[in-house]
């Protein structure tokens, strides 16, 4: 090809007539190009719809991307402060593992899906902070008041607005970021005996609890969400991945002899079995005491053990993924958040509870075979992004995933159902 071009160029240079034609043609193209340039510059400068000064009025590319993802409207009830704002006086309210109820509320207030006109809304969000009542004895959230607090909130909105009664609450959304979701109790047998409050059974529950088998506490329309982990804490703890000097890590409640609380053993004795089997194994870094900077230990670890506690889920799932440590999930039947967005099979290991005694061999085998592939998958930012709550919403983050899940439930919207009924009547 280069030879042919060279010959063609040489032919032009060797023939005066061809050369003259070339320069005349070139000058004509140059004149046309310059004319078009000055005309376009004039139009941009003098047209306010195209000018640079008007760019701030246009939606950002980020906003456009978010808008292209979900197409519905959500109304956030403005509840009296005793249901939410008053609880924020305790700084722990917005930081602890149940704080997704706070994070989601804040993010929705500035989301493009929010509408100030409830009559155009597809969904209705009740921002009630039920996990911000902390025990003075152990500092953990106490949720015994959850049912009455939520019932009071429903009473308020159903008395002021017609939307709850017209749909039976089916297009109303709540957060239940607790051990057993909307059953509101940390002990499984009590949670199941109490069940989900009758007034919530028609609604949509955003809950951290989820299992793959039938369970009273997920017998409601629900979306499994991740527990809250602060993005700021994750960034502060991040280290170079090459410094993974801890093979297998766990820090948390591990009892030598699990306490029998009215016939219930903590974590089904799984953590006790791990401690007894691997407590003196140099490959395992197991610590029973709390440590404020423990996320830096996660960032130094290859494998992070995520055994069940009272409930199957754990904040360690999110912390491990966010800090590049392979989560080792030990919780039979757990249903993980956002499986369409997070590549759980590619970034984690699952060990059945009865096999915890084989953890050493299992982890060594993975380390010798496909650890690099798992770590490469783990560092794909989409997995981390989908599990963290941001304010404002970021494309594909945890609140964005919730909006995507709600869009799939538009058939529960009274507004959509009314439109569909009208269309059917017209046909």
Secondary structure, 3 states (H helix, E strand, C coil): CHHHHHHHHHHHHHCHHHHHHHHHHHHHHHHHHHHHHHHHHHHHHHCCCCCHHHHHHCCCHHHHHHHCCCCCCEEECCCCHHHCHHHHHCHHHHCCCCCHHHHHHHHHHCCCCECCCHHHCCEEECCCCCCCCECCCCCCECCCCHHHHHHHHHHHHHHHCCHHHHHCCCCEEEEECCCCHHHCCCCHHHHHHHCCCHHHCCCEEEECCCECCCCHHHCCEEEECCCCCCHHHHHHHCCCHHHCCEEEEEECCCCCCCCEECCEEHHHHHHHHHHHHHCCCCCEEEECCCCCCHHHHHCCEEEEEEECCCCCCCHHHHHHHHCCCEEEEECCCECCCCCCCCCHHHHEEECCHHHHHHHHHHHHHHHHCCHHHHHHHHCCHHHHHCCCCCCCCCCCCHHHHHHHHHHCCHHHCHHHHHHHHHHHHHC
